[in-house]
Amino acid sequence: MALVVVNVMPKPEILDPQGKAVTGALQRLGHQGFAVRQGKRFEIQVEGEVTDARLAEIHQFAESVLANTVIENFEVVA
């Protein structure tokens, strides 16, 4: 089986309270110079070969099911 990953991140202009909380915690623990944004990672196991048609299918359902494209960007990584 092949593995395809879909990474979903908030758009840059969208507030990311979870990322800000992690950034603040890191600073309080003495780790300076970092900024964190939190997103989601989906690992999709594909039976058979990962063809352009299969990637297009994954892109389609990533856009409609896995990501809210109003506030999130996503990428499909084969």
C-alpha positions as CSV (number, residue, x, y, z in Angstrom):
1,M,0.0,0.0,0.0
2,A,1.1,3.5,-0.8
3,L,0.8,6.4,1.6
4,V,-0.5,9.9,0.7
5,V,-0.4,12.7,3.3
6,V,-2.8,15.7,3.4
7,N,-1.5,18.6,5.5
8,V,-4.1,21.2,6.5
9,M,-3.1,24.5,8.0
10,P,-4.9,27.7,9.0
11,K,-4.5,30.4,6.4
12,P,-1.9,33.0,7.5
13,E,-4.5,35.7,8.2
14,I,-6.5,33.4,10.5
15,L,-5.9,33.6,14.2
16,D,-4.4,30.3,15.6
17,P,-5.1,30.3,19.3
18,Q,-3.6,26.8,19.8
19,G,-0.4,27.7,18.0
20,K,-0.2,30.9,20.1
21,A,-0.7,28.9,23.3
22,V,2.2,26.5,22.3
23,T,4.4,29.4,21.4
24,G,3.7,31.1,24.8
25,A,4.4,27.8,26.6
26,L,7.7,27.4,24.8
27,Q,8.8,30.9,25.7
28,R,7.9,30.4,29.3
29,L,10.0,27.2,29.3
30,G,13.0,29.2,28.0
31,H,12.7,28.3,24.3
32,Q,13.0,31.7,22.5
33,G,12.8,32.5,18.8
34,F,10.0,30.1,17.8
35,A,6.5,30.7,16.5
36,V,4.1,27.7,16.2
37,R,1.0,27.3,14.0
38,Q,-1.0,24.2,14.6
39,G,-2.6,22.2,11.8
40,K,-3.8,18.7,10.9
41,R,-2.1,15.8,9.1
42,F,-4.1,13.1,7.5
43,E,-2.3,9.9,6.4
44,I,-4.2,8.0,3.6
45,Q,-3.3,4.5,2.7
46,V,-4.0,3.8,-1.0
47,E,-4.4,0.3,-2.3
48,G,-2.5,-0.2,-5.5
49,E,-0.6,2.5,-7.4
50,V,-0.9,6.2,-6.7
51,T,-1.9,7.5,-10.1
52,D,-2.8,11.0,-11.2
53,A,-6.4,10.0,-11.1
54,R,-6.1,8.8,-7.4
55,L,-4.3,12.0,-6.4
56,A,-7.1,14.0,-8.1
57,E,-9.6,12.0,-6.1
58,I,-7.8,12.7,-2.9
59,H,-7.4,16.4,-3.7
60,Q,-11.2,16.5,-4.3
61,F,-12.2,15.0,-1.0
62,A,-9.5,16.8,0.9
63,E,-11.0,20.1,-0.4
64,S,-14.6,19.1,0.5
65,V,-14.1,17.0,3.6
66,L,-10.7,17.4,5.3
67,A,-10.2,21.1,5.0
68,N,-12.4,24.1,5.5
69,T,-11.0,26.1,2.5
70,V,-12.5,29.3,3.8
71,I,-10.0,29.4,6.6
72,E,-7.5,26.6,5.8
73,N,-5.0,25.8,3.1
74,F,-4.1,22.2,2.3
75,E,-1.5,20.2,0.4
76,V,-1.5,16.7,-0.9
77,V,1.9,15.0,-0.7
78,A,2.4,11.7,-2.4
